[in-house]
Amino acid sequence: MFLTITTTGSADRPATDLGFLLHKHPDKAQRFSTSQGTAHVFYPEADAQRCTAALLLEVDPIALVRKSRGKGRGGAPDSALGQYVNDRPYAASSLLAVALRTVFASAMKGQCTARPELVAQALPLRIEVPVLPARGGPELVDKLFRPLGWTVRAEPVPLDETFPEWGDSRYVRLVLEGECRLAEALRHLYVLLPVLDDAKHYWVAPDEVDKLLRAGEGWLESHPEQRVIVGRYLARRWSLTRQAMERLELERLAESDDAAAEELDNAVDEEADTEEKPVPLAVRRREAILAVLRSARAARVLDLGCGPGQLIGALLKEGQFTEIVGVDVSMRALHEARRRLRLDRMSERQSERVRLVQGSLAYTDGRLKGYDAAVLSEVVEHVDPARLPALEYAVFGSARPGTVVVTTPNVEYNVRWESLPAGRVRHADHRFEWTREEFRQWAHGVAARHGYEVSFGPVGPDDPEVGPPTQLAHFRRAGDDSSGPEGRANSWQGRAPDGSGSSRECRGPDGGGSSREDRESEGSGSVREDRAPEGVSSTAGSSASMRGKEVAA
């Protein structure tokens, strides 16, 4: 894709001053690496009367596919039709906008150390973009650029000049002419190129609001097509769009009152607001689990029944945890965990720390052996009591991590939930909820059968009459001083007894277990109907290991 910026000059003000503003010498051809290819800057013409700077972006289609895969909302739409053959390398889009910001960063900020007086000067500019996707046609191009003082010429590009009856494509050849500060012109392009394309090659995160407002400072708050610009730039993420529109309205009001925006937005004195907000029980639960894992010096952790991945997200924030494996029977939950964790947008180093695996806790799985710690957070209550011995043996008898953390609701505390009818469990999928004594009896039995020591702790406010809302058991393998990293085997080399490495049905010491016919939990769906998402391993079999919804305190 290609873009040129041309200015004219005189003997008193040579056109080659453009090189000072762009921080690129007219006598040199320069190249810059970008995340999706290589950007070249050169000057086809450069003298006192006329100077043209050209930006040529060579897009690597392989890198584009690898880094844009799974971007979801806001991803390049044509990539869905042909990952390697599409218009992205040729048509001006967010790729070119990012290259402008990368290559001309100082110019866009209005910085020129060598000739600072040039920054404030309006230059006669001519900007040409040979191929620009225009979703909305030439009319929208005119509506976006003309209010900014540009003379606009947007010529539709025919689908095929040999067959004029086919009509025009959605692309235009854009020529802008006008007098403008170079920094303003670059910011106009940076915002409006992806707006016209109506797509972005990267995930639109909350920080995009700040980028938009910085680039739109001085013109976006009064633009007649403000709502279109904001909505498209933020890939129609309505929460971000609403936030940006509110901030723009505040800027407009501040400008009309000749005041700073901070002076108007002072209805709440954050320093005086000392009211304590209750910490959600789900947050307290994760904090309690993290405290146990830290004290155990665990580095490689299993989140069994990981659900949508909230605990995995918390583990990823701490460098102590070098390998995190999330296991769940539900492919829907694993898809959701992958989306929430943004695995496809993580750095390579970060993504290497986490793995999502489909598996059942009612069956032994050699892949789960050799880990420092395992977490069963709000899982056991989703398992039929008759199948608990199978889960017990799969975790404590087969996988045998050094530390196991189990949390489960305390049914005695249910009387404190005003919205919970008497006799009801907290979640419709709960097969049971234990009292404190019942939980202790089960945990002591598990520890005795499998060579563990166990201690207990409260999660949430510990009511003197009914105890805490959540109860926690910390199992430590007997004889282990710590679950540190010394002398551990690679868990991914574990194999089933038959040497296949696949999951098989397991039975607890009392012969408990589950048959192939009943291993589908109510409401979990058929695993065979789901395909594992990229980066998610799958195993045969399923059970009710999926974590239930967390109850906020």
N, C-alpha and C positions, 0 to 999 in steps of 0.2 A: 504494500500500500504506500501511497505517495502523497506528499503535501508540499506546497511551495509558499514562501512568504517573500513578497517583492516590495521594495520601496524605491522611491526616486529621490534625487538630491541635487545639489548644486556645488559650485566651487566653495562657497562659504559653509555649506553643510553637506558633506559628501554622503552619498548613499551607503558607502561602506561602513558608516557608523553602526549599521545593523549588526556587524560582527562584534562590536563592543557590547551591545545589548544582549546578544545571544551567547556571549562568552565563547564564540567559535570563530577562529581565524579564517578569513575568506580564502587564504592561500593553501589551506589544508583540508584534506578529506579525512574525516574522523569516523570511527565506528565505536558503538557502545553495545554491551550485552544487556539484553532484557530477559525476563523470565520466559518469554515465548519465542525468542529469536534474536536478531541483530539489527540495530538501528544505525544507519549511515547518515551523516550530515556533510553536505558539500555545497558549493556555490557554483551553479551553472554560469552565472555572470556576476561580475563584481568590479564596478568602476565608480567614479564620482557621481555619474548621472543616474545609474541604475544598478541595483544590487538584489540578487535573488538567492535566498537560502532554501535548500531542499532537504526534507527529511524523508528518507526511504527506509521503510521497516520491512525486513525480510522475516517472515514468520516461519518457524519450524513446525510443520504440521504434526510431527510426532510429539514434540513437547507440548503443543497445544492440546492434543487429545489426552495426554497423560495428566496434565495439570488442570484440565477443565472437566474431567470425567466426573459425573455425578453431582455437578454444581447445583442441579435443581433449578428453582426459580431464579431467573436472572442469567442462566447459562445461555451460551450462544445457540439460537434455535436451529440454525442450519447444521450444527454438529450432530443433531439427533438424526438427520437424514443421511449424512455421509461424513463419518468421522474424519476421513482423510481427504475427501474431495468436497470442498465447500468454498464459500466466498470469503472466509476469514483472512486468508493471506493477501487479499486484493482490495477489499472494500474497507473504507475507513470506519472504525468502530471503537469500542473501549480499548482495544489493543493499541490503537494509534494515540488515543487520549493518554494512556499510561506512559507511552513512549515520549510524548510531549512533556509530561511532568518529570520524567526521569532525565531526559537529555537537556531540556531547557528549564531546569528547576530554578536557577537563580534569576533568569529572565522573567519567569512567571511570578516570582516573588517581588519583582521590581528592584532587583539588586544589580548594581554595576559599579564595582570598586574603581575601575580605571577611569570611567567617565560618568560620575554620578549625576551630572546635570542632564544627561540624555534621558534618564528614566521618566521624568515628568513631561517630556516633549511628546506631543501628538505627531505621529508620522503619517504620511500618505502611504497606505498599505493596500496591497492586492494579495489576497489569499486564494489559492486554487486547490481544490480537492477533486481529482479526476473521477473517482468513483465513491459515492457516498450513499449508503442505504438510507432511504427516507420513507419510513413507515408513517404515512400521512401525506406523502406526495410533495411536490414543489410548493404547494400552498402552505404546508406546515413549516417548511424551510424558511419561507418568507416571513411567516408570523413570528418565528423565533429570532431571526437575525435583524430584521428591519427595525424593530423598536430599539435596538442597541446602536443605531446610527449607521448601519451598513447599507450600501446599495447591493442588492441581492440578485444574482442570476443563477437560477437552478434549472438546468436543461435536462429533461428526462433522457435516460439512456435506453435506446430501443433494445428489445430482446434480441433481435437479429436484423441487421440492416438489410440482409438479403431477402427477408420476409417481413416487410413493413406491416402486412396485415395482422401479424402477431401482436402488434402494439408495443407499448413501452414496458420496461421492467420497473422494479421498485427502486432503482438506483438513479441518482442524478449526478450531473457534473456541476460542482458548486464553484462559483466565483464571487468573492466578497471584495468590495472596494469601499474605502472610506478613510477618514483621518481618525486615528485612535492611538493611545499609548500601547506599546507592544505588550506590556504585561497584561493589560485588559484584554487585548485580542487573543492572547494565548489562553486566558482563563475562559473566555467565551467558547473557544474551541474545545477546551478540556471538558466542559460541562455538556455542551450541546451535541457533540459528535455521538456519544453513546445514547443521548436522549433521542436523536433521530433514528438511530439503529434500533432503539427500544430493547436493548439486551446488553448484558455484561458478561465477560468471559470469566469473572471471578465472583465469589460469594459476596453478597452485599451485607456487610456487617454493620453494627451500630455506628462505628467510627466513620462510615460514609456520610453521615449527616454533617459531621464537622468538616469533612473535605468539601462537601457541597457548599456549605455556608462560607467557608474561606474563599473558595473560588468564585462564589456569587456575590461577594461583598461589594456593595456600591451599585449593583444593577439588578440582582435577582429579586430583592424585596419589592421593587416597583414594576417588575415585568408583567405585562398583561397575560402572558401564558404561564404564570408562575406555577399554578397547580399541575399543569401538564409536565413541566420541566421537573418539578420535584418528584412527582409520581413515577415518571419513567426513569429518572436518574437512580432512584432508590428501588428499582425493579418491582414497583408496586407492593412493596412491603408496607402495609398500611400503618403499622405502629410507628415505623421510622418516618413515614410521610407525615403523619400527624405531628410528631415531635418537631420535624423541620418546619412545618407550616406555623406552628405555635411560636417558634423562635423567630421566624421571619416577621410575623405580625408584631412581635415585641420590638424588633428592630425598627419596623415602620413607625410604630407609636413613639418610640424613643426619638427618632429623627424628627417627627412632627413637633415634639415637645422640646427639641433641642436639649436632650438629656441622654445620659448613658443608659443602656438597657438594664444594667445592674441596679440603677436607681429606681426603676419602675418595678422590677421583679423582686420586691422586698417584702411581700406580704407575710412571709414566714421567716422569722429570725431563727436560723438553725442553731445558733449558740444558746438562745433562750429556750429552745425546745428540748426540755430535759425528760420528757415522758418516755419511759422505757417501753419498747415494743416487745411482746412475748416472742421468744425464739420458737419456731415451729418444731414439733416433736421429731420430724424427719431429719432436721438439721442436727438436733441433739443426738439422735441415734447415730448419724454418721460421725459426729465428733467423738462419741464414746468408742465406736469401733476403731477409728483412727488412733485414739489414745492407746488402746490395747495393742494394735499392730506396731506402733512406735516402740512401746515398752518391750515388745517381743523381738525387736530388731529384725522384723521380717522384711525381706527384699522382694521375694517372688510370691505373689498373692493370687489366690483363686477367689472370685466373687461368684458363688454358686447360687443360681437363681437370680442373675444380675438384673433382670427386668430391663427398663429403659436406660440403665447405666449411670444413675446418679452417684453411686458410690465409686464407680470407676473414674468418673470425672474428678471426684475429690482426691482419689489416690494419685491421679496423674499430676496434680498440683504439687506433690511432694517428691523430691528427688530420691528419697530413701527407697521408694518402691520402683525397682528397675524392670520388673516384668509383672504385668497384670493380665489375668485371663478371666474374661467374663463368660459364664456358662448359663445357658437357658434352654429349655425345651421349645420355647415359642420362637418361631422365625419372625413373627411380627414384632416381638420384643427386641430381638437382635437388630432388625431393620431400624427400629426406633432408636436403639442405643447408638447405632452407627451414625444416624442422622444427628442426634443430640451432641454426640462427642465430636462430630465433624471430622471423622477419621480421614475422609478424602481431602481435607484441607489442612491437615496437620503437617508439620515438617517431618521429613523422613526419620530424623532422630527420635522425635516424640512418638510417631506412629509405630516404631519398632518396639515400644514398651508395652503395647496393648494388643490383645488378640481376643476375638469373639468366637465362641465355639457353641455349636448346637449339641446338646446332650441331655441325657436323663439322669437324675440322681437316684433312680431306682435300679440302675445297672452299673456294674463296675466299669471303669474306664482307665486304661493304662496311661492315657495322656495326662491324667490328673495327679500322678504320683510324683513325689520328690519336691513338693512346694513347701515353702516356709510356713505359710498360713492359708487358711480357708475361712470364708465368711458365709454364714447362712443368715442373712438379715431378713426377717419377716418371711421366712420360707416354710418352716416346718408346719405351721398352722394351715398351709394350703395342701398338705399331703394327707390322704386318708389314713386314719390310725393303723389300719391293717398293713399299710405299706411303709410305715415308719421303720420297721426293722431293716428293710431293704435299703432305705436311705442311710440308716445308721451304719450298716456294713460298708456301703459304697464309699462313704466319707471317712469313717473312723477305722474300719477294718481293712480297706483296700488302698485308698489314696494315702491315708495316714500322714497328713501334714503335721508339722511340729506344733502349730497353734491352730485352734478352731474357735471362732467367735460365733455364737448363736444368739440372736435376739428374737423375741416373740412377745405378743401382747400379754398383758396381765389382765385376765378377765375380771378380777376383783375391782379394778379401777374403772370398769365400764359404768358404774353407778355415778361417776363424776362427769360423764359426758351427757350434757343436758339434752342434746339432740338425738341420743341413742335410746330407743325404746327398751324397756326392761326385758331382759331375757334374750335380746338380740346380740349377735356377734358384730364386730366392727366392719367386716367386709363380707359380701355375699358369698365369696369363694372360700371363706374360712371353714375348714372341716371341724375345727374345734378351737377353743381358746383355754389355756391352762391357768389355774390358780398358781400362786407362788410355790406352794407345797408340791403340786403336781409337776411343775417344771423342774423343781429340785430333785424329785424322785427320778424322773426320766434322765436328767443329766448325770446324777450319781450312778445310775445303772449303766449308762453308756460308758462313763469313765472306767467303771470297774470291769466291764466286759472287754475293753480294748486297750487298757493300759494307759489311761490318761488321768491327770489330776484336774479338778474343776473348782473354780471359784465364781462367785456371783456378784452382780452389781446392778444398781438401779439406772434407768435412763429416764430423764425427765423429773419433775417434782415428786419427791418421795413422801406421799401422804402417810401420816402416822397411823391411819386406820386401814387403808386399803392398799398401801404401797405405791410404787411408781406406775405410770402408764405402760412402760415397756420394761421387760426384764432381760438381763444379759448374762450369759454364761461364757466364761473364758476357760477353754480346755487347753491343757499343756501336756504334751506327751511325757509320760513318766520317765525320769532319768535324763531329760534334756535340760541343760542349763539355760539355753537360749535357742531361738530359731534362726540364728544368724546364718550368714552365707557360707560358712566353712564346711567343706566336705559334702555338699549336696550333689545329687545326680541330676542329669538332664531329664526333666519330666516328660519331654516329648519323645523319649526313647522307651517309655513304658509300653509293655505289650500285654495283651490278654493271655491267659494261660495256654490258649491254643496257638499262640504265636501270631495271630492275625492282627492284633492291635486294635480290634474293633470292640465296641461296647457289647456286653452280654448281660443277661439277667443275673442278679446276685440275690442271695438269700442270707438273712441275718442268722445269728447263732441259734435262734429258735426256729429256724426254718421258714420265717416269714419272707415274703417276696411278692412278686406280681407276675401274672401270666401275660403272654403276648396279646391276648384278647382284651384285657382290661387296662392296658398301659396308657390309653388315651384318657386324660383327665377331662372332666366335664367342662365344656366351654373352651378347651384349648385348641380344638381343630385338628385336622390331620396334617402331620408333618410332611407326608408324601406330596401334598398339594403345594408346598412352598419350595422355592429354590433359594439356596443360600445366597445372600448378597456377597459381592466381591469383598474378600478379606474376612469372610465368616466361614469357619469350618462347620461341617455337619456330621452327625453320627446317627445311626439307626436308633429307634426307640424314643419314647417320650414319657413324661410324667408331669405331675402337677407341681413342678419346681419353680414355676414362674412366681416372682415376688408380687404380692398384692399391692393395692394402692396404699400409700402411706397416709396416716391420719394426722392432720396438723393439730398442734396443741392449741 
